[in-house]
Amino acid sequence: MWVSQLELVNFRSYEKLAIELSPQNIALVGHNGRGKTNLVEAIGFAATHSSHRVANSTALIRKGSDQSVIRLRTVNPDGSGAMLELEINEGRPNRVRVNRNQLPRLRDALGQLRCVVFAPEDLRLIKGDPSDRRRFTDDIMVQVAPRYAGVRAEYDKVVRQRNTLLRSGRADQSALDVWDEQLVRIGSELAWGRRNAWRRLDEHVTAMYDVISAESGSASALYRSVAQGAASLEEVASRMTEELARRRREELARGITLVGPHRDDVDFQLDGHPARSYASHGESWSLALAVKLASFRVLADLAGDPPVLILDDVFAELDEQRRQQLLESISDADQVIATAAVRSDIPEGFASRWITIDRADERSAVTYDDGQGV
């Protein structure tokens, strides 16, 4: 899968921008502040409907406007594809069109584009809050099984409403039993999906860390959840039911839901030590990249063809040997987009197309070079 065209209207710093992309490897070059990361963010948002930089999509709308548009064309290995258009709106729901047909719900377009983005902000996967790791996991799941977007939205709604009941002081046994049933039904499905995702991701995290790390240590990932070690969806539901009964008194006292996948986390380890507190900056960066490359491998395996891979300012952090090892590990990608401040940060022979961004505003100048560059 690859993206052949990208158009932005009132997105971040851009009033309007249109660029032509190509399959295989693209180098996107421009000094800091020229808007390279905005392009990266737009493609990633089109795939997952979430940003790796901000939680609220209205932050993507250009100052002075009330709407932003991302429009792109995807191409599949068999030559088929789609025109995908997302409207990000302030004060009203976001909308999406596929081949000019508006879909009932935003999540109905998930799976039209599969994409993995690695950016400096992804250090949060290692050092940040559990919510960062849960969102990463869900972003992988919805690209191959879009129904999980609905499961997650429904689960979040149940947790909010159950918390309101717990805090109200009027939470009788029968009312809580009704909400517990919904929490278990939806929550067990979400937890089981995440558990299955991490069973696939873990082995790739270990392998990819070996590829791109300058250190000799080993990396691993452990998904911590009510679904941890469960053999079936039914077992997850049974565990949740038992845990809710055990902790009901505590939940009533605290006024919050203490059981369910909204409490999930991923424990990354280096040589058996917790990476969050043990890893250096360089080790954390390598581990975060390994996690994203692992997701690239999992999406490629599950979907049958590789997703678009975007590497935001990655090669500048790697020596020549690790650059080559990284390129070998992603050689099956249909399209890799790598950003850099200067051309010398891109490995020799990497790019089949160079795109230079000269400005980051409405007067953006884009130049193309379909050679190897220097």
Secondary structure, DSSP 8 states (H G I E B T S, - for coil): -EEEEEEEEEETTEEEEEEE--SEEEEEE--TTSSHHHHHHHHHHHHHSS-SS-S-GGGGB-TT-SEEEEEEEEE-TTS-EEEEEEEEESSS--EEEETTEE-SSGGGGTTSS-EEEE-GGGGHHHHS-HHHHHHHHHHHHHHH-THHHHHHHHHHHHHHHHHHHHHHT---HHHHHHHHHHHHHHHHHHHHHHHHHHHHHHHHHHHHHHHH-SS---EEEEEESTTTT-SSHHHHHHHHHHHHHHTHHHHHHHTS--SSGGG-EEEEEETTEEHHHH--HHHHHHHHHHHHHHHHHHHHHHHSS--EEEEES-GGGS-HHHHHHHHHHTTT-SEEEEEESSGGGS-TT--SEEEEE--SSTT--EEEE-S---
